[in-house]
Structures are given as C-alpha cells and as structure tokens.
Amino acid sequence: MKSIFVKDIKDNESFKSSFMIIKKLARKDGSLVAFIGDKTGDVKAYIPDSKDVLEVGDVILVKAIKDGTLNVKEFNKEKIFNIEDFLPSVERPITDIMDEIHRISEEEFKSEECRALDEYFFNDNIFLEKFKKGIGGLSQHHNYLGGLAEHTLNSMYLAKIMTHRYNCRYKEIAILGAKLHDIGKIEEYKIDGPFSVTMRGDMEGHIVMGVTMLEDAFRCGGDIYSEDFKMRIKSCIIQHHGKLEYGSPKVPKTEEAFIVHYADYVDAMLNKIQQVRDITEPSNWSEYDRRIGTKLYM
C-alpha cells in the first residue's frame, strides 16, 4: 500500500515509497535523470541506473532523500501496484457512472437498431474494460482515468435534456450518438503509463477510429440497420467537433448531430472550467487558459 506521495515528501528527510517514471531527461555518471511521480505530482530525480533498465511507465520502489531534487539511493521495480495511485482518476466511483449510463440507455433506447448497436459495444467485456479506464484527452478535458466514461455520461444526460426540451425528431439516435461519439478514444490514448497518444491515434484520430468501429458493428448486425440509421449515427460521430477548425471533418448537418456537438462542447468546456476553479482561490483571477481562451474570476 502506497503511503507517501509526492505531496508528502519533505526536504532532507529519508523515506521509502513507490513512484512511476514519468519522463526520462538524461543520463549522467551512471545515473538516470528523470521526472518520477504519482497522482499528486512529480519531482526531478537522480536514480542510480548504470545498466539502463528503467523505462517510462515503470513503477519503482525507492529509498531516497530530497535535497532540492530527489536523490535515490536504491530502487526495485514493482510488478504489482494500483495504477490509480500513480495516475489521476475520476473522483466518482466508476460503477456509479456506468450504472447511470445504463439507466439512461434503458430508458431511451427503444428501437431494435439502437438497442443492437448499443449492445454490440457495451455487452463486449473487452471494449467495456477499456472504456471504463479511458481518458477524455491529454490536457483538453476529462484527462484522468475514468474521464471518458464521465464525459460520455454527461454528454448523454445533456443530449437527453435537449432532445426532449426541443422535441428532436430522432431522440434516441441523438442520445446514442452522444454515448458513442468518443468511442475511438479507447484506442487513441495509452493509459497504462503517463498518458500519451498511440501511433494509430496520431495517424487517424478518434473520429476516424470511431467510424471504423461503427462500420464493424454494422457489418456484424447485417440487415438490422437501415441506411438512414447508419447515416445519422455516423454523422453524430463525424460531426461532433462542430467546426472544421476544431478538427471536425464536416460541420453538423442533422438535428441530432447538432445536439451531440453541443452536449460534447458544453461538458468539455465546463469540465475545463472546473479544473481551473479547483486550482484558483475564491475571489481571485485564474491564470490564462488556452482552452477556455481567457482567464476566469473565481
């Protein structure tokens, strides 16, 4: 059980704890210079690694003392550890998030097409495990384990409110589109170490990967899906970024695609604002945030 985190380290005090290799900086006199850390932050460290055995993502148990930087006296690689000690995670229990996603799905998806497509993904245990651990992004929004599920739930909830308030003609397609709009992110990001983009993620991006996943589902379903349904649900994924300058291949062209876009945008923006709020004292200005495009008075 990890008991000492980066935030707990005191100067000139020896301690023993586990940390993840976040970024390798250099090698110097048989030592690795690297940033190591956990879910509370990171610290620059000098690690005696003459055989060059350490890689980014490794978790090591160290004996160390901090004197400005962290001087590691000895280390051992850890094989068994709780990844949530080392990477930021969603605050709400993931089981609660998934239960609410399921409740909205049960309430809203009535047609054979919507139920079949939903079940293709969310009855697949391999997909489900990746989805529950997925992140919403590297820095944009929901950038923590479970962030993808949290963002999906919030987008579904907002889409549900909008479809009923404005009497959307294809309510369940809009809500299912919100549920599936970011499924490509389970393959876009690496989450078993410091968050990063996969090779495929760099080459294709989550929109293209999401559409590919949909096409696989349609082939598996055969005649279940009408051409109109396939066009509309694909449009929700293809167009959910809203504007070409936001990386959207096309602007929204259906009522339900607009709803998915606005649900996605509102939740992403408010999550980012929440993150800024959490590091800003009340009645003070935040630092300028590039994503929001301004500083905020909190």
PyMOL commands that set and color helices and strands:
alter all, ss='L'
color gray80, all
select helices_A, chain A and resi 6-8+83-85+94-108+112-122+125-133+147-165+171-180+185-188+199-203+205-224+227-238+244-246+255-278
alter helices_A, ss='H'
color red, helices_A
select strands_A, chain A and resi 14-28+31-38+41-48+59-66+70-77+189-190+196-197
alter strands_A, ss='S'
color yellow, strands_A
deselect
rebuild
show_as cartoon
